[in-house]
Amino acid sequence: MQEQQEEVTKIREAFDQEFGRFADLDLDGRGVTDAESLLREVGELKIKHTGKKSAFAGAMKLIGKVAPEERGNFGKFVQSVEKEIVSKIEESEKRLAEFISNAKIESERLDVTLPGRRPRTGHLHPITILRQKIEDIFVSMGYSIEDDREIETDYYNFDALNIPEGHPARESQDTFYTTDGFALRSQTSTVQIRAMERRGVPIRIIAPGKVFRRDTPDMTHVPMFHQIEGLCVDKSITMAHLKGTVTEWLKRLFGEDTITRFRPSYFPFTEPSAEFDFSCFKCHGTGQYDGVRCRPCKGSGWIELGGSGMVHPNVLRAVGVDPQVYSGFAFGFGLERMCALMYSIDDIRLMFENDVRFLEQFK
């Protein structure tokens, strides 16, 4: 029996030598990944020394080689060795598992008493804010909102609007042309033509949208800007309807004390035509604000806004409307200019540069 005990003792000593580095393992400063790697090594060691094909499993077969009267004592010895090995392995596994669990809890710990981080919400661009205000006013007056394509043919951008061949607006210096006779629309009047073709008359619409002209960017000009154009076509429409509509809209936007004036002008698609101004919303038409020259109106008391007029008979004929039966008015203005005046913006390029410091002012 002594020979068999010595063989079992050698197996235990071999285990102790391999297991030694796990016996008093210092886990301070170790991470979860490192501890998980050690736990896998302990598991492999357990299989190696207590598995079915381990050296210790072979030692169990030695019991049959011991004399019958000594088998009881030898069996107890083998079991004590096995229990010692399993106990050491399980203790190490438990210690590593607890360390990994505590480390994960600590790293994933959430302090519910900490104040939360409120997500940053966006807000509307100043151009959008102004456009929506104007749209709301016109919808309440019975107008509908129309939108359409931004790339147009020569016919809709020029011919249907009574802009003949040779007109300066057709020059490449004034208009962005693409191939095959297409151009970026230079005014939203193209929407009016398509709306009348599709819906017929009578009609009352406003057409907000982007337009494109070959301007050199500066403080008051950009090659892409926004327009809103209005159109009303019905029987017996006169210039008085135009003046009343524009005046009512501006009063609702800037206040009941707003005054409008119309100055003769020329546009190919209207006849007669007029520029329209309104009394300054800052100085109320006095030209002075806080004792100094009013900045928005430059001391004149008036702010020039846009163009207007009675729809030209040729424009009505282009969409199959008899100008002897129907008449109408149209007007248009740029949103950037009005927005710059309302918010005291010196350079309209700021509206397109996406500078957060500028945009945050309009929350």
Phi, psi and omega in degrees: 000331182299321181297318180292323178296322179296323179293319178294322179297321178297322179295318179295319180296322177296319177297313181301323180293319179287323185279349187307321183288346177265348187296309181239055185287128178269114183264357180299131177084356180273150179264176181297317182299317179296317180294322178295325176294319178295322180295323177293323179294320178297320178298319177295323179294324180295317179294320183297322188257345180232002181287178184293335181252016182281165177297327181290325176297325175292327180292332179296334180285346180290342181301325181289343181268353181274150179302143185306322183287345182254356186296325181297313180292320180293322179297320178296323179296315180297317180296322179294322178294315179300315180298322180295316181294312181298320181298316180296318181295314182295324178296318178293318179298317180297318181296316180293319180297319178295319179297316181296316180298314180295322180294320179293319178298319181293319182288332182258009184294137179240120178272102184289351179275347179290145177294140181284164177261112181289127180295141179286125179260147178280179178209167185287148175289148181304326177296318180293319178302311182293317180300317181293323176299315181293318179300318180299320180296313183289325176298321178292341178267006176096010179268154174250159182263129179238144176219155180201191187294154180260346173254122188235164173276165177302325184298308184285330182278336185227298189303310183293344180259018177064036175251099188283172174302141180091351178292141182305330181295340180276352181288146181295342177289342183249340187228142175276114179258144170254197179275164173059037173077017177260154179213151171290131186301137181263355173200156180278009174299337178300327179295322180298319180297311182295324180294319179292324177296320185278318188257341184074192180237156002289157184209144174220111183220160163235147185233094175273149177166176180276144174228163189225128176218148185280073176257144174285125183299130172210196186295335183238003182223140172218151183287345175229126180213180185247141176234156165232124178241142179245150180216134174223120179231126179196183177282138174065029174282135182234177177298332179297322177296319178300310182296320180294320181293311181297318180296316180297317180298314181292327176293321179292332182275318187248350179124156185294339181275006180290134179243143179244157173217151182239132180242135181305141180207191180223131170220140184298330187263003176226151178198116357287165182238156181206143167275142177240138179240164173222154182295140186303129181285347182272308183259359179058038174086002182275336183085353181235136177224121184056038175080002179235168180299127183295131184285311182302318183262002180056034175083000182273339184085353181233146176241121178285130186244309184190191181249159182201177176159178177277135184302129182296138179307324180297326178292319178295319180296325182298335180251016175076027179252132181282113181291349175282340181255318184247150173219168181194170175234159177218152176210158179204153180203160180269133181288325183299317181296315180294320180295319179297322178292316184292324184254011178054051178264124184283328187229115184290346177295336178300332183289347184241001185268355176058035176278115184299325180299326177283313186292331181297343180290345188253024179294000000 
